[in-house]
Amino acid sequence: MRRTLTTALATALALLLSAPAAAETLLIGNKGEDTLSLVALASGEELARLPTGKMPHEIAVSPDGQQAAVVAYGGTTIDVFDVAARAKVKTIDLSPNQRPHGLLWLADGRMIATTEGSQSVAVVAPDGKVTSIATGQQGSHMVVVAPDNRTAYVANIGSGTVSVLDLNAGTKLRDLAVGGRPEGLALAKGGRELWVGDLAAARVSVWDVATGGRVAEQPVDPVAIRVLASPDGRLIATSNIGAGTISLFDAETRAPVRTIQVSEGDAARQVTLLFSPDSKRLYAAETGVDKVAEIEVASGTVLRRIAAGKQGDGLAIAP
């Protein structure tokens, strides 16, 4: 009996430590209905569903955690919301930049948005001033920024390249010819390596950013539509649309760790991935069934599914 009680207490403690913090809010961009869902992460209860611009997609949370920005992939704007007040604060017009998709809110207050309709990246200063950097490439879709907040990498699906930008100088430095149809990308090893997914091949490739050379390649099945680094820097995750799986890799050794079965094949249309801030949980947007799967990273177990709006895709967590 004592052993059973000890095991039960240990299990309960583990679940408690891995559970979402009570105040965390899960933000979901519902691209099929032009809304933003705000969900209490601890309970899974939807707190509000707010209107957005056309086809909301990627979401970024402000450095202080109080606001969330949502791109309108079907337009030219970014909506900014007060998370606690559950209200829109303002709309930023990025024109002449068009079709914003990938979005980051940097620690220095700048927002970086890929604007693939104009083959550019829009940079929004803290004072609201909008500038742009031309990629000159087709399908500039996703973006990651190095820890220095200066060097950005943009995946260009149609051109088979990754553009390297200097955000401070406002210039493009070069294009890496990664081949295929690159979309998802992530930085590892403190920004020294770039992981790139390929919509045209069952692979994720790894590139040395200093030399621009490919240093490794790992298989995924069938393709990785998103690539994501864990906040603690230990793991790289890929969202394998079509299979409903997540592949985990060791960011240091590049070796496969495990494949997690999340969805039942292609029907769920699994796209966006999000790590919890403590790297213990993963969230996968199942856009085909209007849900978000919550996964325990250590065990690969799907803990629950959270209801989203129509074609919920973009994800973020506000503290």
C-alpha positions as CSV (number, residue, x, y, z in Angstrom):
1,M,0.0,0.0,0.0
2,R,2.8,2.4,0.9
3,R,4.5,1.7,-2.5
4,T,1.2,2.3,-4.3
5,L,0.6,5.6,-2.4
6,T,4.2,6.7,-3.2
7,T,3.7,6.0,-6.9
8,A,0.4,7.8,-7.0
9,L,1.9,10.9,-5.3
10,A,4.9,10.9,-7.7
11,T,2.5,10.7,-10.7
12,A,0.3,13.5,-9.3
13,L,3.4,15.6,-8.7
14,A,4.7,15.0,-12.2
15,L,1.4,16.0,-13.7
16,L,1.2,19.1,-11.5
17,L,4.7,20.2,-12.5
18,S,4.0,19.7,-16.2
19,A,0.5,21.4,-16.1
20,P,0.1,24.8,-17.7
21,A,0.4,27.8,-15.3
22,A,-3.0,29.1,-14.2
23,A,-2.7,32.5,-15.8
24,E,-1.4,31.4,-19.2
25,T,-3.6,32.2,-22.2
26,L,-3.4,30.2,-25.4
27,L,-4.0,32.3,-28.5
28,I,-5.3,30.7,-31.7
29,G,-5.6,32.4,-35.1
30,N,-8.7,31.0,-36.8
31,K,-7.9,31.6,-40.5
32,G,-11.1,30.0,-41.7
33,E,-13.4,32.5,-39.9
34,D,-11.2,35.6,-39.3
35,T,-11.1,35.5,-35.5
36,L,-8.7,35.1,-32.6
37,S,-9.5,32.7,-29.8
38,L,-8.3,33.4,-26.3
39,V,-8.3,30.2,-24.2
40,A,-7.5,29.7,-20.5
41,L,-4.7,27.1,-20.9
42,A,-5.2,25.5,-17.5
43,S,-8.9,24.7,-18.0
44,G,-9.2,24.8,-21.8
45,E,-12.1,27.2,-21.5
46,E,-12.4,29.8,-24.3
47,L,-12.4,33.2,-22.8
48,A,-13.2,35.2,-25.9
49,R,-13.3,35.1,-29.7
50,L,-12.4,38.4,-31.3
51,P,-12.6,39.5,-34.9
52,T,-9.4,40.0,-36.9
53,G,-8.3,41.0,-40.3
54,K,-8.7,38.6,-43.2
55,M,-7.2,35.2,-42.7
56,P,-5.3,35.6,-39.4
57,H,-2.2,33.4,-39.2
58,E,1.0,33.7,-37.2
59,I,0.8,35.3,-33.8
60,A,3.5,37.0,-31.7
61,V,3.4,38.1,-28.0
62,S,4.9,41.3,-26.9
63,P,8.1,41.2,-24.8
64,D,6.1,42.1,-21.6
65,G,3.5,39.4,-22.4
66,Q,0.6,41.9,-22.3
67,Q,-0.2,42.2,-26.0
68,A,-0.5,39.9,-28.9
69,A,-0.1,40.7,-32.6
70,V,-1.9,38.8,-35.4
71,V,-1.1,39.1,-39.1
72,A,-3.9,39.3,-41.7
73,Y,-2.5,36.9,-44.4
74,G,-5.3,37.9,-46.7
75,G,-4.5,41.6,-46.4
76,T,-1.9,44.1,-45.4
77,T,-2.3,44.5,-41.7
78,I,-1.3,43.4,-38.2
79,D,-3.9,43.6,-35.4
80,V,-2.7,44.1,-31.9
81,F,-4.7,42.9,-28.9
82,D,-4.6,43.5,-25.2
83,V,-4.7,40.0,-23.8
84,A,-6.0,40.7,-20.3
85,A,-8.7,43.2,-21.6
86,R,-9.5,40.8,-24.5
87,A,-9.8,43.7,-26.8
88,K,-8.1,45.1,-30.0
89,V,-5.8,47.9,-29.3
90,K,-4.8,49.0,-32.8
91,T,-4.3,47.9,-36.4
92,I,-1.0,48.5,-38.1
93,D,-1.1,48.9,-41.9
94,L,2.0,47.5,-43.6
95,S,1.2,48.8,-47.1
96,P,2.7,48.7,-49.6
97,N,3.9,45.4,-48.1
98,Q,1.3,42.7,-48.8
99,R,0.2,39.3,-47.4
100,P,2.0,39.2,-44.0
101,H,2.5,35.7,-42.7
102,G,5.5,34.9,-40.5
103,L,5.7,37.2,-37.4
104,L,8.1,37.8,-34.6
105,W,8.0,40.4,-31.8
106,L,11.6,41.0,-30.7
107,A,12.9,41.9,-27.3
108,D,13.8,45.4,-28.5
109,G,10.1,46.1,-29.4
110,R,10.4,45.7,-33.2
111,M,7.9,43.4,-35.1
112,I,9.2,41.5,-38.0
113,A,6.7,40.1,-40.6
114,T,7.3,38.3,-43.8
115,T,5.1,39.9,-46.5
116,E,5.2,37.4,-49.3
117,G,2.8,39.2,-51.6
118,S,5.4,41.9,-52.1
119,Q,8.6,39.7,-51.8
120,S,9.6,41.6,-48.7
121,V,9.9,41.6,-45.0
122,A,8.2,44.4,-43.1
123,V,9.8,45.9,-39.9
124,V,7.6,47.8,-37.5
125,A,9.5,50.0,-35.1
126,P,8.3,50.5,-31.5
127,D,7.0,53.9,-32.5
128,G,4.9,52.3,-35.3
129,K,7.0,53.4,-38.2
130,V,7.0,50.7,-41.0
131,T,10.0,50.0,-43.2
132,S,10.7,47.0,-45.5
133,I,13.5,44.9,-46.7
134,A,13.2,43.3,-50.2
135,T,13.9,39.6,-50.5
136,G,13.3,39.6,-54.2
137,Q,12.3,35.9,-53.8
138,Q,9.0,34.0,-54.3
139,G,6.9,33.0,-51.4
140,S,8.8,34.7,-48.5
141,H,6.7,32.8,-45.8
142,M,8.4,32.1,-42.5
143,V,11.1,34.0,-40.5
144,V,13.5,33.4,-37.6
145,V,15.9,35.9,-36.0
146,A,19.3,35.2,-34.4
147,P,19.8,35.9,-30.7
148,D,21.5,39.2,-31.7
149,N,18.2,40.5,-32.9
150,R,20.0,41.6,-36.0
151,T,20.2,38.7,-38.5
152,A,17.0,37.3,-39.9
153,Y,16.5,34.2,-42.0
154,V,13.5,34.0,-44.4
155,A,12.2,30.9,-46.1
156,N,11.2,31.5,-49.7
157,I,9.0,28.6,-50.8
158,G,8.8,29.4,-54.5
159,S,12.5,30.2,-55.0
160,G,14.1,27.3,-53.0
161,T,16.1,29.8,-51.0
162,V,16.6,31.2,-47.5
163,S,17.3,35.0,-47.5
164,V,19.7,36.3,-44.9
165,L,18.8,39.9,-43.8
166,D,20.5,42.5,-41.7
167,L,17.6,44.1,-39.8
168,N,19.7,47.0,-38.5
169,A,21.1,48.0,-41.8
170,G,17.8,47.2,-43.6
171,T,19.5,45.1,-46.3
172,K,19.6,41.6,-47.7
173,L,23.0,40.0,-47.3
174,R,22.6,36.9,-49.4
175,D,20.4,34.0,-50.4
176,L,21.2,30.4,-49.4
177,A,20.3,28.0,-52.1
178,V,18.8,25.3,-49.9
179,G,16.7,23.8,-52.8
180,G,13.2,22.3,-52.8
181,R,10.4,24.3,-51.3
182,P,11.6,25.6,-47.9
183,E,9.0,26.8,-45.5
184,G,9.5,25.8,-41.8
185,L,12.8,26.9,-40.3
186,A,14.5,27.2,-36.9
187,L,17.8,28.2,-35.3
188,A,19.9,25.9,-33.1
189,K,23.2,26.1,-31.1
190,G,22.8,29.7,-30.2
191,G,22.0,30.7,-33.8
192,R,25.0,28.9,-35.4
193,E,22.9,26.3,-37.2
194,L,19.7,26.7,-39.3
195,W,17.3,23.8,-39.7
196,V,15.1,24.0,-42.8
197,G,12.0,21.9,-43.7
198,D,11.1,21.1,-47.4
199,L,7.6,20.8,-48.7
200,A,8.9,19.0,-51.8
201,A,11.0,16.3,-50.0
202,A,10.9,14.1,-46.9
203,R,13.8,15.8,-45.2
204,V,14.9,18.5,-42.9
205,S,18.4,19.9,-43.6
206,V,20.8,21.7,-41.3
207,W,23.0,24.6,-42.4
208,D,26.0,26.3,-40.9
209,V,25.1,30.0,-41.0
210,A,28.7,31.2,-41.0
211,T,29.7,29.3,-44.1
212,G,26.3,28.8,-45.8
213,G,27.1,25.1,-46.2
214,R,24.8,22.2,-45.5
215,V,26.2,20.1,-42.6
216,A,23.5,17.4,-42.1
217,E,20.1,16.1,-43.3
218,Q,17.5,14.0,-41.5
219,P,14.5,12.2,-42.9
220,V,10.9,13.1,-42.0
221,D,7.7,11.5,-43.2
222,P,6.2,12.8,-45.5
223,V,7.2,16.5,-45.3
224,A,7.9,19.0,-42.5
225,I,5.7,22.1,-42.9
226,R,7.0,23.6,-39.7
227,V,10.3,23.4,-37.8
228,L,10.7,24.7,-34.3
229,A,13.4,24.9,-31.6
230,S,12.5,24.4,-28.0
231,P,13.0,27.4,-25.7
232,D,15.6,25.5,-23.7
233,G,17.6,24.9,-26.9
234,R,17.7,21.1,-26.5
235,L,15.2,20.0,-29.2
236,I,14.2,20.6,-32.7
237,A,10.6,19.6,-33.6
238,T,9.1,19.2,-37.0
239,S,5.3,19.2,-37.9
240,N,4.8,16.5,-40.5
241,I,1.7,17.4,-42.3
242,G,0.1,14.5,-44.0
243,A,1.2,12.0,-41.4
244,G,0.0,13.8,-38.3
245,T,3.3,13.2,-36.6
246,I,6.0,15.3,-34.8
247,S,9.6,14.4,-35.2
248,L,12.0,15.4,-32.4
249,F,15.7,15.8,-32.9
250,D,18.6,16.5,-30.5
251,A,19.6,20.0,-31.4
252,E,23.2,19.4,-30.4
253,T,23.9,16.1,-32.0
254,R,21.2,16.4,-34.7
255,A,20.2,12.8,-34.0
256,P,16.5,11.7,-34.0
257,V,15.0,11.4,-30.6
258,R,11.5,10.1,-31.3
259,T,8.5,10.4,-33.6
260,I,5.2,11.3,-31.9
261,Q,1.9,10.2,-33.4
262,V,-0.5,13.1,-32.8
263,S,-3.3,12.9,-35.4
264,E,-4.9,10.3,-37.6
265,G,-3.0,11.0,-40.8
266,D,-3.8,13.7,-43.2
267,A,-7.4,14.5,-42.1
268,A,-6.3,16.7,-39.2
269,R,-4.0,18.8,-41.5
270,Q,-1.5,19.4,-38.7
271,V,0.5,22.6,-39.2
272,T,1.7,25.0,-36.6
273,L,3.7,23.8,-33.6
274,L,4.3,25.7,-30.3
275,F,6.5,24.8,-27.3
276,S,5.4,25.8,-23.8
277,P,7.8,28.3,-22.3
278,D,9.3,25.5,-20.1
279,S,9.7,23.2,-23.1
280,K,7.7,20.5,-21.4
281,R,4.7,20.6,-23.6
282,L,4.0,20.9,-27.3
283,Y,0.9,22.3,-29.0
284,A,0.0,21.2,-32.5
285,A,-2.7,23.0,-34.6
286,E,-5.0,20.4,-36.2
287,T,-6.5,22.8,-38.7
288,G,-8.6,20.2,-40.4
289,V,-10.6,19.3,-37.3
290,D,-10.5,22.7,-35.6
291,K,-8.6,21.6,-32.5
292,V,-5.2,22.1,-30.9
293,A,-3.5,19.0,-29.5
294,E,-1.5,19.3,-26.3
295,I,1.4,16.9,-26.0
296,E,3.7,16.0,-23.2
297,V,7.2,16.1,-24.7
298,A,8.9,13.7,-22.3
299,S,6.5,10.8,-23.0
300,G,5.1,11.8,-26.3
301,T,1.6,11.5,-24.9
302,V,-1.3,13.5,-26.3
303,L,-2.8,14.9,-23.0
304,R,-5.9,16.6,-24.5
305,R,-7.4,18.4,-27.4
306,I,-8.5,22.0,-27.1
307,A,-11.3,23.4,-29.2
308,A,-10.4,26.1,-31.7
309,G,-12.3,28.1,-34.3
310,K,-12.5,27.2,-37.9
311,Q,-9.1,26.2,-39.3
312,G,-7.3,27.3,-36.2
313,D,-3.6,27.5,-37.1
314,G,-1.4,30.3,-35.7
315,L,-0.5,29.7,-32.0
316,A,1.0,31.6,-29.1
317,I,1.0,31.6,-25.3
318,A,0.7,34.8,-23.3
319,P,1.8,34.6,-19.6
